[in-house]
Amino acid sequence: MYSSSYKSFDLNGEWSPENYDDYYKYFTHPDIKHRKYSILIFLAALAHWFTGSVVVFMPIKVREKSKYYDPERAYVFEDYVISFLASREAIKEEFPIYYEIIISYLFQHDKNKRFEYLFREVDKQIFVDLREVLNENPALHEKMFIYTTNDILNVLQKEEEKK
C-alpha cells in the first residue's frame, strides 16, 4: 500500500492478499516512516470500514467465506487493537492527528455495533481495555468529521520536508 521509496501512498488502499503485510507490527518500528505509514494504513482501514467501501477487518467466520481468504494474509482486528493499545502513548505524541482520528473511528465503530458482537472469537478483555482508552477523552469521539484528507496528508508532507 505504500511504496518502498515513500513517494506514494494510496489512501484508497488495495487490501488484496497480494498487498498484505502485518502493518500493526510496525507501529513501534525504529524508522519513523515505517511507524507513520503503518499507523496511516490502520487509520485508512478503519475509515474504509466506517464508510462501508471496504471491510478490512472481518470476523473469522465471515473472513473464511471470502473468495480472497488466505489465513496467512488476513487483517486481524485483534492484532491491530492490541498493538494500538500497547503503543498508543507514542502514537498520540508523535502523530496526534492520526491518534485522534483512530480513536474517533474506533469509538464510532463500537457505538454502531459493539466489538464483542462482531468479533466473538476475541478475548472480551481487549475490548474492555480499548473502551477505557476510547472514553478517556470524549472530545475525540467526533474528530474523524473534523479533519480532511489534506490534514492527514500534511502529516506525511511535513516529515518529508524535515529531510
N, C-alpha and C positions, 0 to 999 in steps of 0.2 A: 503494500500500500504506500510505502514511501521508498523513494529511490535511494540507493546507497550513496549517491552524490548529494543527497539532501536538497536537490534543486526543485523537486516537485513532490507534491502531496495531493492525493485525490480525496477530498472530503466526502465524496460520494461513496467511496470505498468499493472494493472488489473483494467480497467476502467468500469467494470460492476456495475450495481446498488447495488449489494451486498457489494461492497467495497467503496461505495460513502461516502464522507464527504464534508462539506463546508470548504475545506482546506484554502481558502482565509481568513477565519475568524481567522486563527492562525498566520497570518503574523506579528501581534503585540502581540502575546501571551507572558506573562511574562517568560515562560520557553524557554530558547534558543533552546532546542531540538525541541520543537513544531514549533518555528519560522523557524528553519533551514530546517526541513523536509517538512513543508508546502510549503516553497518557492521552494525547490527542486522538489516537486510534480508539481508545476506550471511550472517550467523550463522543466521538463520531458514531460508535456502535450504539451507545445509549440514545443519541439523537435519532438515528435511523429507526430504532425500536419505537421511540416515542411517536414519531410521525407515521409509523406503520409502513414505511417504504421498504424496510428490510428488518427482519427479526434475526439478529445475530445470535442472541442468547436464547436458547430454547431448552425446555425440559428434556431430559434424556428420552422419554417415550416419544415425544414429537420429533426430536432430532433423528432418532433411529428410523423413522418413516420417510425422512427426506431423501430425495434421489441423490443429493450431494453428501450424504452422511459418510464420514470416514472417522472412526473412533480415535484415530491418531491426529486428526486435524479438526477438532471441534472446539469452538469457542465456548468454554465452560464458565458460566456466570460466577459460580462459587470461587473459582481461581482468581478472577478479576476483583471480586469483592474482598477476598482475603488479602490480596496484595495491596489493594487500595487502602484498606484499614491499617495495614502494617506500615505503609509509607505516607499516610495522609498528612502528617505534620510537615514533612519535607515538600510534598506537593503543594500544600497550602502556602508555604513560604516561597517556594521557587516559582510556582505558576498559579498565582491566586485566582486569575480569571478562570482557568481550567478547573481548579478546585471548586469554585462557586457553581459553575455550570454542571459539573458532575454531581455535586450534592443536590442541586435542583432537579436534575433528571432522575436521580435515584429516588428522591422523595416523591416526585410525581408518579413514577412507575409503581412504587409501593402503595401510594394512595389509590391509584387506579385498580390495582389488584395486588393484594399482599403477596410478597415474595414467597412465603412458605406455601401458598396455594399453587403458585406456578411451578416452583422447584421443590416438589415434595421429597426428592431424594437428598436434599441438602440439610445438614445439621441446622436445626432451627436457631441455635445459639448464635450462629453467624448473623442471622437477620436481626436478632435482639441487639447484638453489638453494633450492627450497621445503623439501626434506628436510633440508638443513643447518639451516634455521630450526626445523623441527619437532623435530629431535634435539638442539637446544641445551639444552633443559630437559625431560628425560624425565618429571619430576614432573607436567608439564602434560598428559600423554597421557590421563589418566583424568578430567580436570576436568569434562568435559561431564556426568559422572554425579553430580557434587557439587552444582552449582548448580541451583536451582529456577527456575521461571518468575518467581516473586516476586523472586528475586535480580536477574534480568535486568531486570524492570520497575522495580525500585527505582533502577536507574541512570537511567532516564527520569524518574522522580519527583524525584530529587534535583536534577536540572537545573531542573525546573520550580519547585522550592522556592527556588532561588537568586534568582529574579526578585523 
